[in-house]
Amino acid sequence: MLLLDATETATKLEIALRSLVEQGSTLGWTLIKAFLVFIVGRLVINLINKLVRRILNKRDIDLSVKTFVGSLVNVVLTILLIISVVGALGVQTTSFAALLASAGVAVGMALSGNLSNFAGGLIILLFKPYKVGDYIEAQNVGGTVKEIQIFHTVLSTADNKIIYIPNGSLSSGVVTNFSHQTSRRVDWTFGVEYGSDFEKVKSVIESVLAKDSRILSDPAAPFIALTALADSSVNIVVRVWVKSADYWGVYFDINQAIYATFNAEGIGFPFPQLTVHQAKD
């Protein structure tokens, strides 16, 4: 009797081990298939992305549209790859699609911000408030537009930081584009001491401006006027027009030239002053 029980137990153990090995081998082969699908899929996606970029580069298409389409194609292909990997793992893709459909409302609510960003990207491409290469300020940051992706616009700042701004806020908010126009106006306010000869100061400023060939006469000639009699200085406003690319170069160079020329001409820069009168007993 004991021998019979031991034989039955050994048989059951052998069946269980055989079943475990078979299931393990099946699971292992399924995982290998899913891994191969993932690897091949990534290679195919990379090839398609390169092909799309090559086709777009050959077309006379705005760079902003190229970056947007490239980002969109990459996202769609990645989603298809995920579905393929799930199918290779043995999950019925029809059931998976039904599950996605049933969860569509919840996912849509969760991704409502991203959907608005996607719509914002389409609005930006349609109305073109800015394009790749423009310098813009928005959402309290500024930088050069590097890419317009499906959900974000990528900015590169002057100190080489990368900033991602959601397209939804850019399409519905205030955006200042410094590159849209070919020319810009540069403004300065120079303070001189009380008692300074305004005509002399004006003549000196005109001579400094005349030496800089980057200053334009169109749409307007340089403007110089006495703008305010401030607490400690006589303030003189100066306005000139330059090409947009020359803005900062002219701004800094004229500051330096005015400082050196005023010192050479004996025109003083005032310091903040406070006059105190002492009452007699």
C-alpha positions as CSV (number, residue, x, y, z in Angstrom):
1,M,0.0,0.0,0.0
2,L,2.8,2.4,0.9
3,L,4.6,1.5,-2.3
4,L,1.4,2.3,-4.3
5,D,1.1,5.7,-2.7
6,A,4.7,6.5,-3.3
7,T,4.3,5.5,-7.0
8,E,1.2,7.7,-7.4
9,T,3.0,10.7,-5.7
10,A,6.0,10.3,-8.0
11,T,3.7,10.2,-11.0
12,K,1.9,13.3,-10.0
13,L,5.2,15.1,-9.3
14,E,6.5,14.1,-12.7
15,I,3.3,15.3,-14.4
16,A,3.5,18.6,-12.4
17,L,7.2,19.1,-13.3
18,R,6.5,18.3,-17.0
19,S,3.6,20.8,-17.0
20,L,5.8,23.4,-15.3
21,V,8.6,22.9,-17.9
22,E,6.1,23.1,-20.8
23,Q,4.5,26.3,-19.4
24,G,8.0,27.8,-18.7
25,S,9.2,27.0,-22.2
26,T,6.0,28.5,-23.7
27,L,6.3,31.6,-21.5
28,G,10.0,31.9,-22.4
29,W,9.3,31.7,-26.1
30,T,6.5,34.2,-25.7
31,L,8.8,36.6,-23.9
32,I,11.5,36.1,-26.6
33,K,9.0,36.8,-29.3
34,A,7.8,40.0,-27.6
35,F,11.4,41.1,-27.1
36,L,12.2,40.4,-30.8
37,V,9.1,42.3,-31.9
38,F,10.2,45.2,-29.7
39,I,13.8,45.3,-31.1
40,V,12.7,44.9,-34.7
41,G,9.9,47.5,-34.2
42,R,12.4,50.0,-32.8
43,L,14.7,49.5,-35.8
44,V,11.7,49.9,-38.2
45,I,10.6,53.1,-36.3
46,N,14.1,54.6,-36.6
47,L,14.2,53.8,-40.3
48,I,10.8,55.3,-40.9
49,N,11.7,58.4,-38.9
50,K,14.8,58.9,-40.9
51,L,12.8,58.3,-44.2
52,V,10.2,60.9,-43.1
53,R,12.9,63.4,-42.1
54,R,14.6,62.9,-45.5
55,I,11.4,63.4,-47.4
56,L,10.5,66.5,-45.4
57,N,13.9,67.9,-45.9
58,K,13.6,67.5,-49.7
59,R,10.3,69.4,-49.7
60,D,10.0,73.2,-49.4
61,I,8.2,73.0,-46.0
62,D,8.6,75.3,-43.1
63,L,10.9,73.9,-40.4
64,S,8.2,74.2,-37.8
65,V,6.0,71.9,-39.8
66,K,8.8,69.4,-40.2
67,T,9.5,69.1,-36.5
68,F,5.8,68.8,-35.7
69,V,5.2,66.1,-38.3
70,G,8.3,64.2,-37.3
71,S,7.2,64.2,-33.6
72,L,3.7,63.1,-34.6
73,V,4.9,60.2,-36.7
74,N,7.2,59.0,-33.9
75,V,4.4,59.0,-31.4
76,V,2.0,57.1,-33.7
77,L,4.6,54.5,-34.5
78,T,5.4,54.0,-30.9
79,I,1.8,53.4,-30.0
80,L,1.5,50.8,-32.8
81,L,4.7,49.1,-31.5
82,I,3.2,48.9,-28.0
83,I,0.1,47.2,-29.4
84,S,2.3,44.8,-31.4
85,V,4.3,43.8,-28.3
86,V,1.1,43.3,-26.3
87,G,-0.2,41.0,-29.1
88,A,3.1,39.1,-29.1
89,L,2.7,38.5,-25.4
90,G,-0.5,36.6,-26.2
91,V,-3.1,39.3,-25.3
92,Q,-5.8,39.4,-28.0
93,T,-5.4,42.7,-29.8
94,T,-9.2,42.9,-30.3
95,S,-9.7,42.6,-26.6
96,F,-6.9,45.1,-26.1
97,A,-8.5,47.5,-28.5
98,A,-11.9,47.1,-26.7
99,L,-10.2,47.8,-23.4
100,L,-8.7,51.0,-24.8
101,A,-12.1,52.0,-26.2
102,S,-13.8,51.4,-22.9
103,A,-11.1,53.4,-21.1
104,G,-11.1,56.1,-23.8
105,V,-13.3,58.5,-21.8
106,A,-11.2,58.3,-18.7
107,V,-7.9,58.5,-20.6
108,G,-9.3,61.5,-22.6
109,M,-10.2,63.3,-19.3
110,A,-6.7,62.5,-17.9
111,L,-5.0,63.7,-21.0
112,S,-7.2,66.7,-21.6
113,G,-4.2,69.0,-21.0
114,N,-2.2,67.1,-23.6
115,L,-5.1,67.2,-26.1
116,S,-5.3,71.0,-25.6
117,N,-1.5,71.1,-26.2
118,F,-1.9,69.1,-29.4
119,A,-4.7,71.4,-30.6
120,G,-2.5,74.4,-29.6
121,G,0.3,73.0,-31.7
122,L,-2.0,72.8,-34.8
123,I,-3.1,76.4,-34.2
124,I,0.5,77.5,-33.9
125,L,1.4,75.8,-37.2
126,L,-1.8,77.3,-38.9
127,F,-1.5,80.9,-37.8
128,K,2.3,81.0,-37.3
129,P,2.8,83.5,-34.4
130,Y,6.4,82.2,-34.4
131,K,8.5,79.6,-36.2
132,V,11.7,77.7,-35.6
133,G,14.6,80.1,-35.3
134,D,12.5,83.0,-33.8
135,Y,13.4,84.5,-30.5
136,I,10.2,84.8,-28.3
137,E,9.1,85.6,-24.8
138,A,6.2,83.8,-23.2
139,Q,5.1,82.4,-19.9
140,N,7.8,84.6,-18.2
141,V,10.7,82.9,-20.1
142,G,12.5,83.8,-23.4
143,G,14.6,81.9,-25.9
144,T,15.1,80.8,-29.4
145,V,12.6,78.3,-30.8
146,K,14.3,75.0,-31.5
147,E,11.4,72.7,-32.2
148,I,7.6,72.8,-32.3
149,Q,6.6,69.3,-31.1
150,I,3.1,67.9,-30.9
151,F,2.7,68.8,-27.2
152,H,5.5,71.3,-26.5
153,T,7.5,74.1,-28.0
154,V,11.2,73.7,-27.2
155,L,13.2,76.9,-26.4
156,S,16.9,77.4,-26.1
157,T,17.9,80.3,-23.8
158,A,20.8,82.6,-24.1
159,D,22.7,80.7,-21.4
160,N,22.0,77.4,-23.2
161,K,19.2,76.0,-21.1
162,I,16.4,74.0,-22.8
163,I,12.8,75.0,-21.8
164,Y,9.7,73.0,-22.8
165,I,6.5,75.2,-22.9
166,P,3.1,73.5,-23.5
167,N,1.6,74.5,-26.8
168,G,-1.8,75.1,-25.3
169,S,-0.6,78.0,-23.1
170,L,1.4,79.4,-26.1
171,S,-1.6,79.3,-28.4
172,S,-3.9,81.0,-25.9
173,G,-1.5,83.3,-24.1
174,V,0.6,86.3,-24.9
175,V,3.7,85.6,-27.0
176,T,6.2,88.4,-27.9
177,N,8.1,87.6,-31.1
178,F,11.3,89.6,-31.4
179,S,12.3,88.1,-34.8
180,H,9.1,88.6,-36.8
181,Q,10.0,92.2,-37.9
182,T,13.2,93.0,-39.8
183,S,14.0,96.1,-37.7
184,R,13.6,97.1,-34.0
185,R,13.9,100.3,-32.0
186,V,16.6,100.7,-29.4
187,D,15.8,103.0,-26.5
188,W,18.2,104.6,-24.0
189,T,17.7,107.1,-21.2
190,F,20.9,109.0,-20.2
191,G,21.0,111.1,-17.1
192,V,23.3,114.2,-17.0
193,E,24.0,116.7,-14.3
194,Y,21.8,119.8,-13.7
195,G,23.5,122.8,-15.4
196,S,24.7,120.7,-18.3
197,D,24.2,122.4,-21.7
198,F,21.5,120.4,-23.4
199,E,22.5,121.4,-27.0
200,K,26.0,120.3,-26.3
201,V,24.9,117.0,-24.9
202,K,22.6,116.5,-27.9
203,S,25.4,117.3,-30.3
204,V,27.7,114.8,-28.6
205,I,25.1,112.0,-28.7
206,E,24.4,112.7,-32.4
207,S,28.1,112.4,-33.2
208,V,28.3,109.1,-31.4
209,L,25.3,107.7,-33.2
210,A,26.6,109.0,-36.6
211,K,29.7,106.8,-36.2
212,D,27.7,103.6,-36.0
213,S,26.8,102.4,-39.5
214,R,24.3,99.9,-38.1
215,I,21.9,102.6,-37.1
216,L,19.2,103.1,-39.7
217,S,17.5,106.2,-41.1
218,D,14.3,104.2,-42.0
219,P,11.6,103.9,-40.7
220,A,12.8,107.0,-38.7
221,A,15.9,109.0,-38.0
222,P,17.5,108.9,-34.6
223,F,15.4,110.8,-32.0
224,I,16.9,112.7,-29.1
225,A,14.9,114.7,-26.6
226,L,14.9,116.0,-23.0
227,T,12.4,113.6,-21.3
228,A,12.4,114.5,-17.6
229,L,13.8,116.8,-14.9
230,A,14.3,114.0,-12.4
231,D,15.3,114.3,-8.7
232,S,19.0,114.1,-9.3
233,S,19.5,114.3,-13.1
234,V,18.3,115.7,-16.4
235,N,17.1,112.7,-18.3
236,I,17.6,112.5,-22.1
237,V,15.8,109.9,-24.2
238,V,17.5,108.5,-27.3
239,R,15.7,106.2,-29.8
240,V,17.2,104.7,-33.0
241,W,16.2,101.9,-35.4
242,V,18.4,99.0,-36.2
243,K,18.1,95.6,-37.8
244,S,16.7,93.0,-35.4
245,A,20.0,91.0,-35.5
246,D,22.0,94.1,-34.5
247,Y,19.8,95.1,-31.5
248,W,22.0,94.0,-28.6
249,G,25.3,94.8,-30.3
250,V,24.1,98.4,-30.9
251,Y,22.7,98.7,-27.4
252,F,25.9,97.7,-25.6
253,D,28.3,99.5,-28.0
254,I,26.4,102.8,-27.7
255,N,26.4,102.5,-23.9
256,Q,30.1,102.2,-23.9
257,A,30.7,104.9,-26.5
258,I,28.4,107.4,-24.6
259,Y,30.2,106.7,-21.3
260,A,33.6,107.3,-22.9
261,T,32.6,110.4,-24.9
262,F,30.7,112.1,-22.0
263,N,33.8,111.7,-19.8
264,A,36.1,113.1,-22.6
265,E,33.7,116.0,-23.2
266,G,33.4,116.9,-19.5
267,I,29.7,115.9,-19.3
268,G,29.0,114.6,-15.8
269,F,26.9,111.6,-14.8
270,P,25.0,112.6,-11.6
271,F,24.8,110.6,-8.5
272,P,21.6,110.4,-6.4
273,Q,21.6,113.4,-4.1
274,L,19.6,114.4,-1.0
275,T,19.7,117.9,0.4
276,V,19.1,118.1,4.2
277,H,18.2,121.4,5.8
278,Q,18.8,121.7,9.5
279,A,16.2,123.9,11.4
280,K,17.6,126.5,13.8
281,D,16.5,126.4,17.4
